[in-house]
Amino acid sequence: MIMEFKALRVPALTEEVAGNLESVLGSLPGIEQFTITLETKELSIRFDEDRLGFQTLAQTMATAGCPLHDIDAALLL
């Protein structure tokens, strides 16, 4: 099942964190598409939940410098 995680306000989203996220998300199985917008500090990730669980995605994001507890507003669709 394809899910989408949208982080609407990510204060931790710096250029360095965006680069880390691009690196790890680009090589993670199950990631369908992702966009990172530094200007608005938004992050959108489409992933196949059958191949990549949300908990694993969250742990990967934290390792890249973007832990969930640092996100002000997010949706999981």
Backbone torsions as a table, in degrees:
resi	resn	phi	psi	omega
1	MET	NA	130.3	179.7
2	ILE	-82.3	127.1	178.8
3	MET	-118.2	159.9	175.5
4	GLU	-132.4	129.0	175.9
5	PHE	-107.0	121.8	178.9
6	LYS	-119.3	119.6	174.8
7	ALA	-103.5	116.8	-171.6
8	LEU	-90.3	-28.4	177.3
9	ARG	-140.4	107.2	-177.2
10	VAL	-120.5	88.9	-178.7
11	PRO	-56.9	-29.5	-177.3
12	ALA	-78.4	-2.1	-174.5
13	LEU	-80.2	88.1	176.5
14	THR	-100.0	176.2	177.5
15	GLU	-61.5	-40.5	179.4
16	GLU	-64.9	-45.8	179.7
17	VAL	-64.6	-40.3	177.7
18	ALA	-60.0	-42.5	177.0
19	GLY	-62.8	-41.9	176.6
20	ASN	-61.7	-45.0	-180.0
21	LEU	-62.7	-44.1	178.7
22	GLU	-58.4	-41.5	-179.4
23	SER	-64.2	-50.4	-175.6
24	VAL	-76.3	-38.5	-179.0
25	LEU	-69.3	-33.9	180.0
26	GLY	-65.6	-22.2	-178.4
27	SER	-109.1	2.9	-176.2
28	LEU	-87.0	123.9	178.1
29	PRO	-63.4	137.8	177.9
30	GLY	101.0	-13.5	177.0
31	ILE	-77.7	121.1	179.2
32	GLU	-87.6	-43.2	-176.9
33	GLN	-166.0	149.6	173.1
34	PHE	-148.2	149.6	174.8
35	THR	-133.5	141.0	178.3
36	ILE	-125.8	124.4	179.5
37	THR	-119.0	101.9	-176.9
38	LEU	-65.5	-38.2	-176.3
39	GLU	-58.3	-41.0	-177.9
40	THR	-104.2	-0.7	-179.6
41	LYS	56.7	48.5	179.1
42	GLU	-116.7	151.5	-178.9
43	LEU	-140.5	132.4	177.7
44	SER	-131.8	129.4	-178.4
45	ILE	-132.3	121.3	172.6
46	ARG	-100.3	128.8	-177.8
47	PHE	-143.6	155.4	178.5
48	ASP	-89.7	107.5	-176.0
49	GLU	-64.5	-21.6	176.8
50	ASP	-72.3	-23.5	-179.7
51	ARG	-105.4	-22.1	-175.7
52	LEU	-144.8	111.3	179.3
53	GLY	-73.2	152.7	-178.5
54	PHE	-62.2	-36.2	180.0
55	GLN	-62.1	-41.8	177.2
56	THR	-64.6	-41.8	177.0
57	LEU	-60.4	-45.6	-179.8
58	ALA	-62.0	-41.2	179.1
59	GLN	-65.9	-39.3	178.7
60	THR	-65.1	-41.9	177.9
61	MET	-62.5	-42.0	179.7
62	ALA	-62.4	-41.9	178.4
63	THR	-61.6	-32.6	-179.8
64	ALA	-81.4	-3.4	178.2
65	GLY	102.1	13.0	-177.4
66	CYS	-129.1	67.8	-179.9
67	PRO	-69.4	150.3	-178.0
68	LEU	-58.2	-36.0	-177.0
69	HIS	-67.9	-10.8	177.2
70	ASP	-95.1	4.5	-179.1
71	ILE	-99.4	127.3	-177.1
72	ASP	-75.6	-38.2	-177.8
73	ALA	-147.5	132.6	-178.3
74	ALA	-150.5	157.3	176.6
75	LEU	-132.1	146.0	172.8
76	LEU	-122.1	112.6	-175.7
77	LEU	-111.3	NA	NA
